[in-house]
Amino acid sequence: MILLASKSSGRLATLQAAGVKPLVQVSTVDEDAVLHELADQHRMAGLPAPSAVEQVQALARAKALDVAASTGSQDAVVIVGCDSMLEIDGRTVGKPVDASEAHERWRTMSGNTGTLHTGHFLVRSSDGSTAEGVSSAIIRFGSPSQAEIEAYIDSGEPLWCAGAFTIDGLGGAFIEGIDGDPHGVVGISLPLLRRLLGDLGVRWTDLWASPAGHETN
């Protein structure tokens, strides 16, 4: 059994569709505080500002460790934390704070290309062993009309998504193509997760709730 340290419906649905029925416990991590601390560490060490990859990995790590430290994690073999951000035109962005920011994002993204990074951090509950990795995929955005963008933002969906878009919901029609793992774009990369679980001695197929592709009427 794995415990997903995330409230993301996309991550949960992706795991469930793959035959895995995780426990879910949302972390109490202050994401802004984690990123500020990371930036301070880089500054004090004389390093460049944290990259998008470093940021998503720091957030995934904080979420997994936060939930792993709680009593509710004891029923799980492995705790999984994830976080996603979009890198586009030299900027790294997460969820938009409001509709105005979502409009600004889509002015930048429309007809453009960006990279969606998703950090993964796993903690084995028995001994605290960890495994981590980042899934990155190139996103080729379409050029929706202004009316389409207005309707999409009015739907509310972009306001709870990293980069202000999804591929598994209403936003899928505005994405022309993806180079990389589409599951990672939704929020959790199944191939990467399988490899990281293997590093912790957990076989992916042992997590299946039922044999994949064997449904009964």
C-alpha positions as CSV (number, residue, x, y, z in Angstrom):
1,M,0.0,0.0,0.0
2,I,1.3,3.5,-0.9
3,L,0.2,6.8,0.7
4,L,-0.2,9.7,-1.7
5,A,0.7,13.0,0.0
6,S,-1.4,15.1,-2.3
7,K,-5.0,16.3,-2.7
8,S,-4.6,16.2,-6.5
9,S,-7.6,14.5,-8.1
10,G,-5.5,14.0,-11.3
11,R,-2.7,12.1,-9.4
12,L,-5.2,9.9,-7.6
13,A,-7.2,9.1,-10.8
14,T,-3.9,8.3,-12.6
15,L,-2.9,5.8,-10.0
16,Q,-6.4,4.3,-9.8
17,A,-6.6,3.8,-13.6
18,A,-3.2,2.0,-13.3
19,G,-4.7,-0.5,-10.8
20,V,-3.2,1.2,-7.7
21,K,-5.6,2.2,-4.9
22,P,-3.5,4.5,-2.6
23,L,-4.3,5.9,0.8
24,V,-4.4,9.8,0.6
25,Q,-3.2,12.2,3.2
26,V,-2.7,15.9,2.3
27,S,0.5,17.5,3.7
28,T,0.4,20.7,5.7
29,V,3.6,22.1,4.1
30,D,3.8,25.8,3.4
31,E,5.0,25.7,-0.2
32,D,6.0,29.4,-0.3
33,A,8.1,28.9,2.9
34,V,9.9,25.8,1.4
35,L,10.7,27.8,-1.8
36,H,12.0,30.8,0.2
37,E,14.2,28.6,2.3
38,L,15.6,26.9,-0.8
39,A,16.3,30.3,-2.4
40,D,18.0,31.4,0.8
41,Q,20.2,28.3,0.9
42,H,21.3,28.9,-2.7
43,R,22.0,32.6,-2.0
44,M,24.1,31.9,1.1
45,A,26.1,29.3,-0.8
46,G,26.7,31.7,-3.6
47,L,24.7,29.5,-6.0
48,P,22.4,30.6,-8.9
49,A,18.7,30.8,-8.1
50,P,17.1,27.3,-7.8
51,S,16.1,25.8,-11.1
52,A,12.6,24.5,-11.8
53,V,13.8,20.9,-11.2
54,E,15.3,21.9,-7.8
55,Q,12.1,23.6,-6.8
56,V,9.7,20.8,-7.7
57,Q,12.0,18.3,-6.0
58,A,12.2,20.4,-2.8
59,L,8.4,20.7,-2.6
60,A,7.9,16.9,-3.3
61,R,10.5,16.1,-0.6
62,A,8.9,18.4,1.9
63,K,5.4,17.0,1.3
64,A,6.5,13.4,1.6
65,L,8.5,13.9,4.7
66,D,5.7,15.9,6.4
67,V,3.2,13.1,5.8
68,A,5.8,10.4,6.7
69,A,6.2,12.0,10.1
70,S,2.5,11.8,10.9
71,T,0.9,8.9,12.7
72,G,-1.5,8.3,9.8
73,S,1.3,7.1,7.6
74,Q,1.9,3.9,9.6
75,D,-0.5,1.8,7.4
76,A,1.5,2.6,4.2
77,V,4.6,0.9,3.0
78,V,5.8,3.9,1.0
79,I,4.7,7.6,1.2
80,V,4.8,9.4,-2.2
81,G,5.1,13.2,-2.5
82,C,4.8,15.1,-5.8
83,D,4.9,18.6,-7.1
84,S,4.7,20.2,-10.6
85,M,5.7,23.4,-12.2
86,L,5.9,24.8,-15.7
87,E,9.0,26.3,-17.1
88,I,8.4,28.7,-20.0
89,D,10.3,31.7,-21.5
90,G,12.8,31.5,-18.7
91,R,10.2,31.6,-15.9
92,T,9.1,28.9,-13.5
93,V,5.4,29.0,-12.6
94,G,3.0,27.0,-10.5
95,K,-0.7,27.5,-10.0
96,P,-2.0,31.0,-10.9
97,V,-3.2,32.9,-7.9
98,D,-6.3,34.3,-9.7
99,A,-8.1,34.6,-13.1
100,S,-6.0,37.6,-14.0
101,E,-2.8,35.7,-13.6
102,A,-4.3,32.8,-15.6
103,H,-5.0,35.1,-18.5
104,E,-1.4,36.3,-18.4
105,R,-0.2,32.8,-18.4
106,W,-2.2,31.9,-21.5
107,R,-1.0,35.0,-23.3
108,T,2.5,33.6,-22.8
109,M,1.7,29.9,-23.5
110,S,-0.6,30.3,-26.5
111,G,1.3,29.0,-29.6
112,N,4.4,28.5,-27.4
113,T,6.4,25.6,-26.0
114,G,7.2,25.0,-22.3
115,T,8.5,22.2,-20.1
116,L,6.4,20.7,-17.3
117,H,8.5,19.3,-14.4
118,T,7.1,17.0,-11.8
119,G,9.2,16.1,-8.8
120,H,8.7,12.8,-7.0
121,F,10.0,11.9,-3.5
122,L,9.3,8.5,-1.8
123,V,9.8,7.5,1.8
124,R,9.8,3.9,2.9
125,S,7.9,3.9,6.2
126,S,9.8,0.9,7.8
127,D,13.2,2.6,7.9
128,G,13.0,6.0,6.4
129,S,14.8,5.1,3.2
130,T,14.1,7.5,0.3
131,A,14.2,7.6,-3.5
132,E,13.6,10.6,-5.7
133,G,13.4,11.8,-9.3
134,V,12.0,14.3,-11.7
135,S,9.8,13.7,-14.8
136,S,10.0,16.4,-17.5
137,A,8.0,16.7,-20.6
138,I,7.9,19.3,-23.4
139,I,4.4,20.8,-23.9
140,R,3.4,22.3,-27.3
141,F,0.5,24.6,-26.7
142,G,-2.2,25.4,-29.2
143,S,-3.5,28.8,-30.0
144,P,-7.0,29.0,-28.6
145,S,-9.1,32.0,-29.4
146,Q,-9.7,34.7,-26.9
147,A,-13.3,33.5,-26.4
148,E,-12.0,29.9,-25.8
149,I,-9.4,31.2,-23.2
150,E,-12.1,33.2,-21.5
151,A,-14.4,30.2,-21.3
152,Y,-11.6,28.0,-20.1
153,I,-10.6,30.4,-17.3
154,D,-14.3,30.9,-16.4
155,S,-14.5,27.1,-15.9
156,G,-12.2,27.4,-12.9
157,E,-10.0,24.5,-14.0
158,P,-6.8,26.5,-14.7
159,L,-6.8,28.0,-11.2
160,W,-5.9,24.7,-9.5
161,C,-3.4,23.4,-12.1
162,A,0.4,23.9,-12.3
163,G,0.9,26.2,-15.4
164,A,-2.8,26.9,-15.6
165,F,-3.6,23.9,-17.8
166,T,-4.4,20.2,-17.8
167,I,-4.2,17.5,-20.4
168,D,-6.7,15.2,-18.7
169,G,-9.6,17.7,-18.4
170,L,-11.0,20.7,-20.3
171,G,-7.6,22.0,-21.2
172,G,-6.6,18.9,-23.2
173,A,-8.1,20.4,-26.4
174,F,-5.6,23.3,-26.2
175,I,-2.5,21.1,-26.1
176,E,-1.1,20.2,-29.5
177,G,1.5,17.7,-28.4
178,I,3.7,16.3,-25.6
179,D,7.2,15.1,-25.8
180,G,7.7,12.9,-22.7
181,D,5.5,11.0,-20.2
182,P,1.9,12.3,-20.3
183,H,1.3,10.9,-16.8
184,G,4.0,13.2,-15.5
185,V,2.1,16.1,-17.0
186,V,-1.0,15.1,-15.1
187,G,1.1,15.1,-12.0
188,I,2.6,11.7,-11.3
189,S,4.8,9.7,-13.7
190,L,4.0,6.0,-13.6
191,P,7.2,4.8,-15.2
192,L,9.3,6.9,-12.9
193,L,7.2,5.9,-9.9
194,R,7.7,2.2,-10.8
195,R,11.5,2.6,-10.9
196,L,11.6,4.5,-7.7
197,L,9.5,2.0,-5.9
198,G,11.8,-0.7,-7.2
199,D,14.7,1.1,-5.7
200,L,12.9,0.8,-2.3
201,G,12.2,-2.9,-2.8
202,V,8.6,-2.6,-3.8
203,R,7.4,-4.3,-6.9
204,W,4.9,-2.3,-9.0
205,T,2.6,-5.2,-9.8
206,D,2.3,-6.1,-6.1
207,L,0.4,-2.8,-5.7
208,W,-2.3,-3.7,-8.2
209,A,-5.7,-3.9,-6.5
210,S,-6.9,-6.3,-9.2
211,P,-5.4,-7.7,-12.4
212,A,-5.3,-4.9,-15.0
213,G,-7.6,-5.3,-17.9
214,H,-9.7,-8.1,-16.3
215,E,-13.1,-6.6,-15.6
216,T,-16.2,-8.6,-15.1
217,N,-19.7,-7.8,-16.2
